[in-house]
Amino acid sequence: MFRGFRPTSLRVQSVESLSHNTKRLRFEYPNQTLTSGLQLTSSVLVFCWPQKSWLPAIRPYTPVSSLNQCGFLDLVVKKYPHGKVSSHLHTLQPGDSLYFLGPLPGGYRWSAATATEHSQVYLIAGGSGITPTYQLARGILEENPDGHTKVQVVFGANTAQDLVLKKELDTLQRRFADRLQMHYLVSEAEPSVGEAGNKDVSYGARVTTSRLQQFFGAKRQGGEKVFVCGPPGIENALVGGKANGRGILEELGFEKDQIHVF
Ligand SMILES: Cc1cc2nc3c(=O)[nH]c(=O)nc-3n(C[C@H](O)[C@H](O)[C@H](O)COP(=O)(O)OP(=O)(O)OC[C@H]3O[C@@H](n4cnc5c(N)ncnc54)[C@H](O)[C@@H]3O)c2cc1C
């Protein structure tokens, strides 16, 4: 479907609300036998004309449907207050159309060759950063079912309701129980009133050095790779920078070339 970076208009087939600010939008291809043609971890560009704007606004999104899925493409979109494109996407209804361009050049490409180099992959996602994380975790596990690459996902969010795609991640975890480990961390201190709470979710928990050391171990080994995708706060804390010096991952002994920030 996405070849040669040509603009393509796709129709919305369905819209599902996943949380108070996140929706899953399904776009149908003109031909039901088509697949996306995207690679792990490609993104597509979406462009639209937000209300009262002459100029189009363009933003990247990472599809969460399988790359080999025939007939449609799913985006999971978090709406930001006053966000130009995310607000527009949240107004879409079945039958509406949206322009796409893709695949977005650059980024990280996971392949069969990469899989042989990495025996252990750590994926750390914050909020809507779960979309490339989910795509990559599923790709590593499904496309190479006999592969030796093990995956740990650390998914941090504000509340348990913000853990979008948790159902899909849990299904993946059950299918690949010996290769995938999930860690859910939410900053809310306890389940909201009226909610039972999830026993596999750590409440009042943040991504810290000691917590990651508990998950990943203290000693680094060859063949490890870390992927980070989240809001700037979590990315800065993990990889560091001029303002805050060494990041958590460096403290844990990861080398710069073992870390990829989406
Ligand atoms: C490679 C890539 C893939 C992406 N995939 C997805 C995806 O699958 N799903 C998804 O929901 N988003 C994804 N994003 C983010 C997306 O591209 C937009 O940045 C996001 O939807 C906000 O755009 P907007 O036009 O609505 O907001 P803007 O009009 O650009 O910004 C409005 C306000 O929201 C704040 N804001 C914007 N983006 C963020 C952010 N990421 N974190 C915190 N505050 C923010 C801004 O500071 C501003 O105050 C991806 C980004 C990249 C780079």
PDBQT file of the ligand as one rigid body, heavy atoms in Angstrom, charges set to zero:
ROOT
HETATM    1  C1  LIG A 301       8.051   8.404  14.595  1.00  0.00    +0.000 C 
HETATM    2  C2  LIG A 301       6.846   8.858  15.405  1.00  0.00    +0.000 A 
HETATM    3  C3  LIG A 301       5.748   8.038  15.528  1.00  0.00    +0.000 A 
HETATM    4  C4  LIG A 301       4.620   8.467  16.264  1.00  0.00    +0.000 A 
HETATM    5  N1  LIG A 301       3.563   7.618  16.406  1.00  0.00    +0.000 NA
HETATM    6  C5  LIG A 301       2.482   8.022  17.135  1.00  0.00    +0.000 A 
HETATM    7  C6  LIG A 301       1.361   7.130  17.310  1.00  0.00    +0.000 A 
HETATM    8  O1  LIG A 301       1.334   6.003  16.793  1.00  0.00    +0.000 OA
HETATM    9  N2  LIG A 301       0.320   7.589  18.062  1.00  0.00    +0.000 N 
HETATM   10  C7  LIG A 301       0.301   8.855  18.643  1.00  0.00    +0.000 A 
HETATM   11  O2  LIG A 301      -0.684   9.203  19.311  1.00  0.00    +0.000 OA
HETATM   12  N3  LIG A 301       1.343   9.688  18.454  1.00  0.00    +0.000 NA
HETATM   13  C8  LIG A 301       2.411   9.323  17.714  1.00  0.00    +0.000 A 
HETATM   14  N4  LIG A 301       3.448  10.193  17.514  1.00  0.00    +0.000 N 
HETATM   15  C9  LIG A 301       3.267  11.615  17.935  1.00  0.00    +0.000 C 
HETATM   16  C10 LIG A 301       2.534  12.366  16.792  1.00  0.00    +0.000 C 
HETATM   17  O3  LIG A 301       3.348  12.425  15.642  1.00  0.00    +0.000 OA
HETATM   18  C11 LIG A 301       2.179  13.840  17.154  1.00  0.00    +0.000 C 
HETATM   19  O4  LIG A 301       3.334  14.491  17.614  1.00  0.00    +0.000 OA
HETATM   20  C12 LIG A 301       1.084  13.923  18.216  1.00  0.00    +0.000 C 
HETATM   21  O5  LIG A 301      -0.115  13.297  17.748  1.00  0.00    +0.000 OA
HETATM   22  C13 LIG A 301       0.776  15.395  18.552  1.00  0.00    +0.000 C 
HETATM   23  O6  LIG A 301       0.475  16.089  17.370  1.00  0.00    +0.000 OA
HETATM   24  P1  LIG A 301      -0.583  17.292  17.375  1.00  0.00    +0.000 P 
HETATM   25  O7  LIG A 301      -0.516  17.951  16.032  1.00  0.00    +0.000 OA
HETATM   26  O8  LIG A 301      -1.896  16.817  17.826  1.00  0.00    +0.000 OA
HETATM   27  O9  LIG A 301      -0.007  18.258  18.519  1.00  0.00    +0.000 OA
HETATM   28  P2  LIG A 301       0.740  19.645  18.309  1.00  0.00    +0.000 P 
HETATM   29  O10 LIG A 301      -0.205  20.636  17.684  1.00  0.00    +0.000 OA
HETATM   30  O11 LIG A 301       2.029  19.387  17.584  1.00  0.00    +0.000 OA
HETATM   31  O12 LIG A 301       1.050  20.018  19.818  1.00  0.00    +0.000 OA
HETATM   32  C14 LIG A 301      -0.015  20.444  20.708  1.00  0.00    +0.000 C 
HETATM   33  C15 LIG A 301       0.435  20.372  22.143  1.00  0.00    +0.000 C 
HETATM   34  O13 LIG A 301       0.663  19.001  22.528  1.00  0.00    +0.000 OA
HETATM   35  C16 LIG A 301       1.980  18.848  23.052  1.00  0.00    +0.000 C 
HETATM   36  N5  LIG A 301       2.530  17.579  22.531  1.00  0.00    +0.000 N 
HETATM   37  C17 LIG A 301       2.620  17.227  21.229  1.00  0.00    +0.000 A 
HETATM   38  N6  LIG A 301       3.177  15.999  21.100  1.00  0.00    +0.000 NA
HETATM   39  C18 LIG A 301       3.442  15.593  22.358  1.00  0.00    +0.000 A 
HETATM   40  C19 LIG A 301       4.028  14.409  22.898  1.00  0.00    +0.000 A 
HETATM   41  N7  LIG A 301       4.435  13.369  22.105  1.00  0.00    +0.000 N 
HETATM   42  N8  LIG A 301       4.156  14.313  24.246  1.00  0.00    +0.000 NA
HETATM   43  C20 LIG A 301       3.737  15.322  25.050  1.00  0.00    +0.000 A 
HETATM   44  N9  LIG A 301       3.178  16.466  24.600  1.00  0.00    +0.000 NA
HETATM   45  C21 LIG A 301       3.038  16.599  23.278  1.00  0.00    +0.000 A 
HETATM   46  C22 LIG A 301       2.772  20.024  22.510  1.00  0.00    +0.000 C 
HETATM   47  O14 LIG A 301       3.820  20.398  23.380  1.00  0.00    +0.000 OA
HETATM   48  C23 LIG A 301       1.717  21.121  22.412  1.00  0.00    +0.000 C 
HETATM   49  O15 LIG A 301       1.583  21.771  23.652  1.00  0.00    +0.000 OA
HETATM   50  C24 LIG A 301       4.588   9.772  16.839  1.00  0.00    +0.000 A 
HETATM   51  C25 LIG A 301       5.706  10.595  16.706  1.00  0.00    +0.000 A 
HETATM   52  C26 LIG A 301       6.823  10.147  16.027  1.00  0.00    +0.000 A 
HETATM   53  C27 LIG A 301       8.026  11.070  15.917  1.00  0.00    +0.000 C 
ENDROOT
TORSDOF 0
